[in-house]
């Protein structure tokens, strides 16, 4: 179990069905990382767009997104 409330956690992954959708179902904030074949495949998918809070190209983008 991760420390913190669900709204304090961001789950980042590159697969819609293995990462984004289950994490959103657990009430976590989600980021799809557009890297590797899966990340690029799922980046513009309607289900991904519905469930991902962000679509990013690098984890380096998260601090700015979370601060804003």
Secondary structure, DSSP 8 states (H G I E B T S, - for coil): --SS-GGG-EEEES-IIIIIHHHHHTT-EEEEE--HHHHHHHTT-HHHHHH-SEEES-GGGHHHHHH-
